[in-house]
Amino acid sequence: MTINWQVYIILCSDNSFYTGITMDIDRRFLQHKEGRWAKFFRGRQPLRVVYLENGHCRSSASRREVRIKTMNKMDKVLLVSKQSTNLEKALIGSSKRDDNEKMSLLR
């Protein structure tokens, strides 16, 4: 069992969210930007990855993807903002970078 699958959420140009799974988020985001792998991106552009969960096997990643896809928009916004808040706290607490550099990492 391979435990390097990721569940991700991408914010799109129409403010919708796209949820998927991958083993390589950089490669997958590029594929989506190029219009490959998902018909969802016809008529909208992927802007950025706003949520990422690591440490899944293929099966658990698929189950988590389905759970996230069944959430309403507000629940997804809360999920994304919770991870963003945790990331911001980690960056502030674990680094000597100046505040502007830390905040740029969150954008």
Stockholm file with secondary structure:
# STOCKHOLM 1.0

chainA/1-107         MTINWQVYIILCSDNSFYTGITMDIDRRFLQHKEGRWAKFFRGRQPLRVVYLENGHCRSSASRREVRIKTMNKMDKVLLVSKQSTNLEKALIGSSKRDDNEKMSLLR
#=GR chainA/1-107 SS CCCCEEEEEEEETTSCEEEEEESCHHHHHHHHHTTCSCGGGTTSCEEEEEEEEEEECHHHHHHHHHHHHTSCHHHHHHHHHHHHHHHHHHHHHHCCCCHHHHHHHHC
#=GC SS_cons         CCCCEEEEEEEETTSCEEEEEESCHHHHHHHHHTTCSCGGGTTSCEEEEEEEEEEECHHHHHHHHHHHHTSCHHHHHHHHHHHHHHHHHHHHHHCCCCHHHHHHHHC
//
